Amino acid sequence: MKRRSSAESGSPRTWKRRIPNHLREVEGALLSFESFLASGPVAEKTRFNAMLSLEEAVTNVIKYAFADDREHGIDVEATLDPSSIVIEVCDDGREFDPVSAPPPDFDLPFEERPVGGLGIHLLRELTSRMTYERAGGRNRLTLVFQLDP
């Protein structure tokens, strides 16, 4: 008899990881997250979207959130249940709300567009919902992906 995963049976499953603020640490975290997603009923497209979104969010924190060269931890928690994947990315970097950032102006010629903003646009396109809050000196970005029924 095949054993059902807890996500298939209705019980949420959680994956947690503290990622040091070094780009070299991202790959190992993504491999671990991919294993977590593979153990549940997640369609390939949704798994790809969640993986790419997590990589984009964590990479942006590493590149832009910290004003010093000290070691910082980026806390990531993902919950998988029968209807969704919810990823929370928390850091103690400078305050930045990607949800309220303006969308890129694709009507401008490429050479006139300001640098940046495409990663946020990508997150908006790949997620079902994205929220942000700043509390206790920490940023909390929440990315939600609906699972196909």
SVG drawing of the C-alpha trace seen along z (x, -y; Angstrom):
<svg xmlns="http://www.w3.org/2000/svg" viewBox="-10 -57 42 59">
<polyline fill="none" stroke="black" stroke-width="0.4" points="0.0,0.0 1.4,-3.4 1.9,-5.8 0.4,-9.2 2.5,-12.3 1.1,-14.5 0.3,-17.2 -1.8,-14.7 -3.6,-13.7 -4.4,-17.2 -1.8,-17.9 0.4,-20.9 4.1,-20.2 6.8,-22.8 10.3,-23.4 12.6,-25.8 16.1,-27.1 18.4,-29.8 20.4,-31.0 23.6,-33.0 23.8,-36.2 26.2,-34.8 25.2,-33.9 27.1,-30.6 24.6,-29.5 21.5,-29.8 22.1,-26.6 22.1,-24.3 18.9,-25.9 17.2,-25.5 18.2,-21.8 16.7,-21.2 13.5,-23.1 13.2,-21.2 13.3,-17.9 10.6,-19.2 8.4,-20.1 9.0,-16.8 7.5,-15.0 4.1,-16.5 1.4,-16.8 2.9,-19.8 2.6,-20.2 5.9,-20.8 4.9,-24.3 4.0,-25.3 7.2,-23.8 9.2,-25.7 7.5,-29.0 8.1,-28.5 11.7,-27.6 12.4,-30.5 10.5,-32.9 12.5,-31.7 15.8,-32.1 14.8,-35.6 13.7,-36.8 16.7,-35.4 19.2,-36.6 17.7,-40.1 18.0,-40.2 21.6,-39.1 22.5,-41.7 20.5,-44.7 19.3,-44.4 22.4,-44.8 24.4,-48.0 27.3,-46.3 29.6,-43.3 28.5,-41.4 27.0,-38.0 23.2,-38.0 20.7,-35.1 17.8,-35.0 15.0,-32.9 12.9,-31.0 9.9,-29.0 7.6,-27.2 4.3,-25.5 2.8,-23.0 -0.8,-22.0 -3.3,-20.5 -4.2,-23.8 -1.1,-26.0 2.6,-26.6 3.3,-29.6 6.9,-30.9 8.0,-33.5 11.3,-35.2 12.5,-37.2 15.6,-39.3 17.0,-42.1 18.1,-44.2 17.1,-47.7 13.3,-48.2 12.0,-47.5 8.4,-46.8 8.4,-45.1 4.6,-45.0 4.3,-48.8 7.2,-49.1 5.9,-50.5 5.7,-48.1 8.3,-48.5 7.4,-50.7 7.6,-48.3 6.5,-51.0 9.9,-52.8 12.6,-51.8 15.0,-49.4 17.9,-51.9 15.7,-54.4 14.3,-52.0 15.7,-52.3 17.8,-49.5 16.0,-47.1 12.4,-46.2 12.2,-43.1 12.7,-40.7 9.7,-42.2 7.7,-42.0 8.6,-38.3 7.5,-37.6 4.2,-39.3 3.7,-37.2 4.7,-33.8 2.8,-34.1 -0.9,-33.9 -0.4,-36.5 2.5,-38.5 2.5,-40.4 5.0,-42.4 5.3,-43.6 8.0,-45.3 7.9,-44.5 10.5,-44.4 13.2,-45.6 12.6,-42.7 11.2,-42.4 8.7,-39.6 7.9,-38.8 5.2,-36.2 4.7,-34.4 1.7,-32.3 1.2,-29.7 -2.1,-28.0 -2.0,-24.3 -4.1,-22.9 -7.1,-20.9"/>
</svg>
